[in-house]
Amino acid sequence: MAHPSQLGFQDAASPLMEELLHFHDHALMIVFLISTLVLYIIVAMVTAKFTDKLILDSQEIEIIWTILPAIILILIALPSLRILYLMDEINDPHLTIKAMGHQWYWSYEYTDYEDLGFDSYMIPTQDLTPGQFRLLEADHRMVIPVDSPIRVLISAEDVLHSWAVPALGIKVDAVPGRLNQTTFIVNRPGVFYGQCSEICGANHSFMPIVIEAVPLEHFENWTSLMVEDA
């Protein structure tokens, strides 16, 4: 998760987030090179004593500054489109979970199991134990297996919400009457935090998302216990 004074993104926990980080670095390098070139030209124009009469009327330089930006845009657009299609790719998910947004909590339903569902509320500050994070901890975590394609169906019961987990590169709107979906693979065990990312009312800041990724064996034990308790 993020830490104080952090400037960059969170560490990627899914292949999709790794792709997004690579694209961010790629685009940032292009922006850096353009900014350096423009700064150099400005400094050179201000400080230079000489004047080149050919630069005032030159077809060659007009061709260059027309074609070069088009090439740069292509270099940004192609990897961007590739990631855009990867984000919509759905390949035989091993597990389907329905996440429903409410004011102001999330409810999860594991559709591959009978009677496996629960509500997830934020733990109040006064009830936190040492080591837990304020405004981020939930009383029930969404537990998933590691290295398995997970499909999440996302909707809302009342107003607009947004199901977002930065470490996984996920942000999907929860719209009443509409079912959106996303897929991801968590490639390492851990606990990953997110929050509702759409202004949804007075307690918008108090509906966290907590995903716990565990090995498959532990996940099967957890589902057995949850079904028995239900």
Buried (B, 14 or more C-beta within 10 A) or exposed (E): BEEEEEEEBBBBBBBBBBBBBEBEEEBEEBEEEEEEEEEEEEEEEEEEEEEEEEEEEEEEEEEEEEEEEEEBEEEBEEBEEEBEEBBEEEEEBBBBBBBBBBBBBBBBBBEEBEEBBBEBBBBEEEEBEEEEEEBBBBBBBBBBBBEBBBBBBBBBEBBBBBBBBBBBBBBBBBBEEEEBBBBBBBBEBBBBBBBBBBEBEEEBEBBBBBBBBBEEEBBEEBBEEBEEEE
